[in-house]
Amino acid sequence: MNFPVTRQAAARSLASALALAFATPAFAQTADTVVVTANRMPQRAVDVIADTTVIHADEIARSGAGSVADVLRRQRGIEITRNGSAGASTSVFLRGANSNQVVVLLDGVRIGSSTSGVASWNAVPLGAIERIEVVYGPLSTLYGADAIGGVIQIFTRKGEGAPVVSGSAGVGSNATRQLDASVHGAANALRYAFSAGHEESDGFSATRPGAFGFNPDEDGYRRRNANGQLSYALTAKHEIGVQFLHSDLRAQYDSGSGPYDVNNKQDLNTAAVYVASQFTANWRSTLQFARSDDKLGSFTSAAASGASQIDTQQDELTWQNSIALGPDTLQLLYSHRKEEVESSSTADLSRSRSTNSYAASYSAKRDSHLFDVSARHDRSVYGNRNTGAAGYGYNFGNGLRATASIGSSFRAPTFNELYYPGYGLPTNRPEKGRNVEAGLRYDAGSVQFDATYFRNRLTDMIVSATPCPGRAGSCAYNVNEAKLEGLTLAAQARVAGVNLRGSLDWQDPTDETTGKQLARRAKKHASFNADSSWGRLKAGAELQLSGERFDDAANRNRLGGYGLLNLYTTWQLTPDVSVLLRLDNVADKRYELARNYGTSGRTWFAALRYGIR
């Protein structure tokens, strides 16, 4: 099932897509989705050059119990790995880019660990989310370090209109229990939104025979969360606001055949305060101070003795100015970000670093032409980095549009890669990426089609290298190069009352130094969905497919391909009350996302919901 993606094949596929688009009859244009993340400002989707996916509230609502990663893995260009149940350590790959090569934002606040470079996906509460925006490709010119593969931004609910109360209570396999409640609305100049949730599951064995520390017992998790937003319009042109999120996760994992498991304590906290001002008709300015805390601890079920704790705190001050120049927009950005790590067991990791950034972008539209250009300078302890990007789009009419872009990016070395005893090297440099891509989109309302070819070349890749310069053994070292090349096709249509959606990804994530396939990434994966409504009843099916992968960089341990079928239905009892029933992995497929780690078999989830459509 593995084959490289050639540029010739990509060109033929794009040509075929063009012919298909011209042969498809035109439909009435649907209302435009608004995208924020692609250019750090609200834009109609038809005016965005970057390859973007928006996951709306209805898709999130029908996802049932689980995690944000479960929602993301059904999208084009995204794969995940997980070391057990929904509460276990999780990684998200975007277009073949590693999990630490993706920036993750929660309502504009960057989250993640400075030691691993990875966001705590298992701690992000699904019930608090309103929508998710995924922007593919390098965005370091707008978001700085680590945006090699793209940016994923999670938005929680905002307050507007009359007060709305919603909630849900659900149960499912593995003794899963879930409760969520929220209220949001507006009163004169005040807007508010608050939500809270609790999820608990007995889980299943996180490991399988052959894994280090295997124990066949169940490894459960418990996740609690609360979040809120408040904003107040001082005048028609000035607004102040504050937001927060707290999520605490307790998850078990195996540590041998004894009676006690190891418990992970994962706390995720974000908070931000901002002032948004429209100083003139053409000048809008936003000043924001944000903080995020990623706290990871572990201890045995017997006692807290021998516990370890490692915490990351990120503080960021951002001043963003949007200046309208006729139909164009100029953006000027300053950012100061400080990362601080405290480790109870590894003193060498307990330190901090600061990054000062200056960026500018210019967006223009001329008749059928779209233009974007941006540049950024980042200054930190790992050196000075300059990045740039440019994009062009052309609207042929009748819903057909072509785009092309080029951009550079980088990933900052993590604290582990710099300072961990016996592994890190303080001389490690940032990884660098150079990406080119071309896309074609056809949107006639009832029919949509996307085709995107990309090629992202990475240099100074940090890998575990042997021998290590200056000392015995292995260490993190800038030695490898990689290529992330691929073609993504996506389409959706409504046929005979049935909504159809699907995506196919062909990619060649290769370590060019060794010639091996990058670990845990498939060369082919796909997702398909079909749903329809009959009065108060809505039902659908999802099919997720993945080709073979390798669990290690040497490609010695193969992970087989798999296909998962999921079914779901919603019955609207009253305009406000509904029942959700979901059945995942209907065929009870046995598969692996990581070698010798467990995945769930056939599971069900049912929920009674109020105020959720």
N, C-alpha and C positions, 0 to 999 in steps of 0.2 A: 504493500500500500504506500510505499515511500518513493518519491521522485522529486527532483529539483524543479523549481519554477524558472523557466527560461524567459528572457525578455521577449523572444519571438512568440512564445506561447501567450504571454501576457498581451502582446500587441494584437494577436489574432482574437483573443477573447474580448478585448475592448472593441475591436472592429465588429465582432458579432453582436455585442451589446448595442452598438450604435445602429446596426441594421435592425435589430429587434425594436429599439425605441422608435425609429422612424416608421416601422410597420405597425406599431400599436396605435389604435385610434385614440384621439384626445378625449379627456374627460374634463369636467369642471374642476378648476383649481380649488383645493381645500384650504382652510384657514392655516396660516403659517405658524409653525411652532417657534417659540422664542428661545434662543440659545444664549447663555451668559458666558460660559467658560471659554469658548473658542477664542474670543478676543477681549476677555475681561470686561465686557459690557453687553447689555441686552441687544440682540440682533434677531431679525427674522432669519429663519433657517435658510431661506432661499438666497440670503445675502452673505452666508458664511462659506468661505472657501475650504476650511479645514474639514476633514472627514469626521463626522460627528454622529453619535447615537444618543437619543433621549429615551429613557425608560420612564414611562408615565405611571401615575398613581394606581390606575386600574390593573396594570400588569404586576405591580408590587403587591397589591391587595390580594390577588388570586394566587400568589406564590405560596401561601400557607406558611406553616412553621418552617424554620430553618435559619438561613443567614443571608446577608447581602451577597456573599460569594455565590450562593445558589441562584440568585437572580442574575448576576453578572455572567455566569457560565453559559446561560442560554442566549447570549448576545454574540454577534459576529466578532471575530478577532480576539476573543477572550477564552483563556483556559485557566483552570485552577488546579492546585494540589492541596491536599488537606491530610493531616496526620490523625484521622479518626472522625469523630462526629462534628456537628456544627459548632461545638465549643472548642475544638482543637485548633492548633496552629495552622494558618491558611496562607497560601501565596496565590497571587493573581498575576498571570502573564498577559501582556497586551501586545498583540502582533509579534509574538515571540520574544519580546523584551522581558527581562527578568523582573521579579516583583519589586526589587529595589531600584529599578529604572523607570518607575511610574510614580508620579506625584499624586497624592490622595488629599482632597480637601473636604472638609465638613463645614458647610455654610461659609466657605471662604477661608477657613482656618486649616492650616497644614497639620496633618497628624502623621505619626510614625515614630519608630524607635531610631535614635541616632547611632545605636550600637549595631543593629542588624540592617537598618535602612528600610525596613518593611513596615507597612501600616498594620495595625492590629485589627484585621478584618473580623476576627471571631468576636471582638468586643463591640462592634458597631451594631446598634439595635435596629432591626428591620422595621418594627412597628412605628418608629418615629419619622420615617422617610416619606417625603412627598414626591420627589423625583430624583433621578440620577442622570447626569450628563457625562458621556464618555467622549473624549476628544482624542483621536488617534494621531500619532506622529509627534515629532519633536516640538516642545513648547517651552524650551529653556529661555527663549527671548522674553516670554511673558511671566514664567513662574520660576525661573532659576534652575538650580541644581536638581538633577534626578529625573527631569522630564524628557527622557530619551524615547521611551515607548509611547508616552502620552500622559494625559491627566484625567483622573476620575474625580468628579465633584458630586458630593451627596448633599441634597437640600432637604432640610426638615420643613415642616408645615409653617406657613406664614399666616398672620392674622389679617383678615379683611371681611367686610360685610357684617351681617347679623351674626350673633353668636351661634356656633355650631358645636354640638357635643357628639362625639363618636366613641365607640369602644368595641371590644371583641373578647370572647372567651373561647378557648379551644383546647382540645385534647387529641392525642394521637398515639401512634406506636411508640414503643420504648418508654411508656408512661410519661409522654410529653404533655406538659401543661403550659398554657399561655394565657396571659391577661394583658390587655392594652386599653388605655383610655386617653382621650385628648379633648381639649376645648380650644377653639380659636375664633377670633372675630375682631371687630373694631368698634370703638365708641368715640365719636368726634375725632379728635386728633390723635387718639391712642389706638395702637394696634397691638394685639397680643396673641400668643399661641403657646400652649403648654401641653405636654404629654408625659405619660409614665407607663412603664411596662414591666412585666415579670415573665420570664420563661424558664422552665426547668424540665430536664429530661434525665431518665436513668441511663440513656445511651446504649452503646454496645461496646464490645472490646475494641480498644483503640489499636491494638496490635494483633498480628497473626503469628502462627508458629514460624520460627525462623528469625523473628525480630528480637533485638536485644531487650531484655526485661519483659518478655512476653508473659502475660497473665490472662487467662480466658475470662476473667470477671468483666462485669459491665463498667464502663467508664462514663459517668454522667457529667452534666454541667448545669450551672444555674447562672442566669444573666438577669440583672435588674438595671433599669435605666430611668432617667428623668431628664427632660430638656425643656427649654423655654426661650421665647423671644419677646421683647418689648420694644416698641418704637414710639416716639412722640414727635409730632410735627410742631416745632416751635413757631414757624410761620409757613407760608406756602412754599418757601424756598430753602428752609433749613430743618433738618430732621436729626434727632439723636436716637441711638438705639443700643440695646444690650442683648446678648444671647449667651446661652450656656448649654452644655450637655454633660451628663455624668452617666457612665456605664461601668458596672463592676461585674466581672465574670469570674466564676470559680469552676475550673474544669479539671477532671481527673485524667491521669495517664499512667500506664503500667511502669512498674519499676522492679519487676521480678515476681516470683511465684508466692511471695509472702502475703500476709493478710492485709498489708497496707499499701495503698496507692500513693503516688505523688500528686499533690494538688497544685495547680497553677492559679495564681491570683493575678488577674489582668484588669487593671483599672484604666479607663480612658476618660479624660476630662478635657473639655474645651470651654473657653470663655472669650468673649470679645465685646468691645465697646467701640462705637463709631459715631462720627459726625459727618453727615452728608449735606452739602450746601450747593445751591445753584446761585453762584455769585453774580453772573450775568446771563443773558439769554443764550450765550454760546459756551459758557465755562461752568462745568460741574466738577466739584472737588469732594473727595471722600478721604477722611483720615481715620485709620482704624488701628487699635492696639489689640492684639490677640495672644492668647496663651493656650498651649496644649500640653497635657501631661500624659505620658505613656508609662505606666508602672507595672512591672512584671516581677512577681515573686513566686517562690515555690517552697513547699514544705510537705512532709509526709502526713498521712492521715492520722498517724499516732500522736504526733506532737509537732510543735513549731520549732523544735530543736533542729539545728542544722539548716535552718531556712536561709534562703538567699534572696536578695532583692536587687533589682537594677531598674533605675528610673531615668526617663528622659523628659526634660522640660524644654519647650521651645517658646520663646517670646518673639513676636514680630510686630514691628511698627511699619505701617504701609501708608503712603500718601499717594493717591492716584488722582490725576487730573485729566478730564476729558474735555477737549476744546473742539467745538463744531466750527469748521471752516467751509461755509456753504454746505454742499452735500457730503463733504468729507469729515473725518474725525481724526484728530491728533490726540494721542494719549502720552502723558509723561508720568513716570512712576519712580518713586524712591522707596526702598525697603531696607530695613535693618532687622536681621534675624540673629538671635542668640540661641545656641543649643548648649544645654548643660546636662551632663550625665553624672549620676551618683550610683556607685556600686558597693554593696556591702561585702562582696567577696573578692573583688579585683580592683585594688586601689589605683592601678595604672589607668583605668577607664574613667575615673572620677575627675573630670576636667570639663572645660567649656571651649567653644569657639564662636566667633561672630562673623557675619557676612553682611557687607554693605553692597547694595545693588542699585543701579541706575538703568532705566529702560525707556524706550520711546517706540511708539508704533503709529502707523498711518494707514487708514482704511479709506478707500475711495470707490465710487461707483459712477460710471459714465455710460449711460444708455445700457447696452447689453454687456458692458465690461465691468469686472470686479478686480480690485487691486488691494493687496495687503503687503506691507513691509514693516519689519520690526528689528530692533537691535538692543543688546543688553550688555552691561559690564558688571561682573560680580568680582568682589575683592574679599578674600578670606585667607586663613592660615595655609590653605592648600594652593595659594597663588591667585593670580588674576586671570579671569576667564572672560572672553568676548564671544558672544553668540549672535547669529543673525538669521533671519528667515524672510522669504518673499513668496507670495502666492498670486495666482491669476485665475480668473474664472470668466467664462463666456457663456451667455445665455442665447441659445439658438432659437428660442421661442417654442411654443407648444409644450412647455414643461421640460425641455431638454437642455442640459447644462454640462459643460466640460470644465475641469479644473486641473491645475498643475501647481506644484509647490516644491520648494527646496528649503532646507533648514539645517542648522547645526545645533548640537546639544552637548551636555556633559553630565556625568554623575560624580558627586563628591565622594571620596573614600569615607567609609563608615569609621566610627571610633574603634571597632574591632579590627578593621583592616589597617589602622594606623598604630594602635596602642596596645592591643591584647598581648599579654606576655607570651613569648614563644611563637607568635603568629603574625602580629601586625608589624608594619614597617613605617616609621614616621615620614619616610621619603616617598611613599606612594603618591602618585599623581591622579587627578580625576580621569575617569574614562571619557572618551570623546565619541560623538556620533555625527554622521553626515547622512541626511536622508533626502531622497527625491521620490516624488510620487505623482501619479496622474489618475484622475477619476472622471467618471461619467455618471450623471444622475438624470433619471427620467421620472417626473412626478406629474401625473395627471389626476391627482385626487384619489380615484379608485384603484389606480395602478401605479406602483412605484418600483423603480429598479435602480440599483447602485452597482458600479464596478470600480474597484480601486486597485491599482498596482503600486507597490512600494518597494524601495530598496534602501535599507539603513545599514551603513557600514560603521562598525565600532572598532576603535583602536584603544590601546593602553588598557585593555580589559584586565581587571584584577581577578586573579585566580589563585588557587592554592598551588604554588610552584615548588618543585624539588629539582636541583638543590636551591637553597635560599642564599641570596647574595650576602656574604659576610658572616654566615653562621651555618651550622649543621641543621639538617632536617628540612621541613617545608615551611612555607610562610605565604602570606598574601602578597602578591607581587604583580606589577604591571608588565605582562609578558604576552598576552594573547590578543588576537584580532577575531572579530566575528562578523557575520553577515546575516541580516534579517531581511529576507526577500520574499514577497508573496503576492498573491492575488486574492481579493475578497469579492464575492458576488452576493448580493442580497436583493430580495424582491418581496413585495407584498401586494395582494390584490383581493378584491371581493368578487366571488364567483358563485352565482345561484344562492345568495344569502349566506355564504360561508366565507369567513375571513381567513385568508391563507398568508403565511409568512415563512420565509426560509432564508438561510444563508449558507454559503460554502466557502471555506477557507483552504487555500493551498499555500503552503509556506515552506521555506527552506531555512530554518534557524540553525546555522552552522558555525562551529568554532573553526575559523579558517587556519588557525595555527596547527590544529591536530587533524582537521578534516572530519571531526565527529559531530553528530547531531547534538545540539544543546539539550541538557538534561530536562526531562519531564515535559517536553514540548513535542506535539505531534506534527507531522507534515501535512496531515489532512484532518479537519474537523468540521462539523456541520450541525445545524440546528433547524428544525422545522416545527411549525405550529399551525393548528387549524382550530377555529372555534365558530360557534353560531348561537343564535338565540331563538327560542320558541316561547313567546309570551314572557312569563316571569322566569323561565328557565334558560340558563346559559351553560353550555358545555364545551369542552375543548380537549385537545390532545397535543402533547409535545413529544418530539423525538430528538434526542441528543446523540450524536455520533462522534467518535474519536478514533483516529488511527493509532498505531503502535507508537510507543515512546520508550525512552531509556531512562532509568532511574539515576544513572551516574554519568559523569563527564567522559569516561572511557568507553561508554556504550557496551558494557558487559552484561548489565542486568536489564532485561527487556520487560516492559510493561505492555501487555496485550491491548489491542484495540477493543472498543466496547460500544454498545448501543443501549440507550435507556429510553423507555416509553413511560410517559407520565400522563395521567388523566385528571381532569378537574371539572367540577360543576358548581354552579351557584343558583340557588332558588330564592327569589325575591318574595318573601312572605308578605311584607307590606312595603310602602315606599321607603321606610327607614330600616326595616329589619330583614336580614338575609341569612342564609345558611350556606357555608362553603364546605365542600367535601373534595379532598384531594387524595389521589393514589399515585405514589411515586415508585419508579422501578417496577412496573407492573409484572414484568417477566422474571423478577427476582434474580437479576443478573449479578453474578459475582465478578467484580472487577477491582482494579487498584488505581488510585491516584498517586500513591507513593508506595514503594516496595515494602511489603510486610506490614502495611498499615491497613486497618479495617475500613470498609465502606458499608453503608446501610443496604440491606436487602429491600424486599418489598415493604413499604411503609404507608400508613394512612394518616390523615389529619382532618379533623372536622371542627368547624368554628361557627358560633352564633355571633353575628355582627350587627351593630347598630350604627347608622349614619355613615356606613361605608358602602359605596356603590361599586 
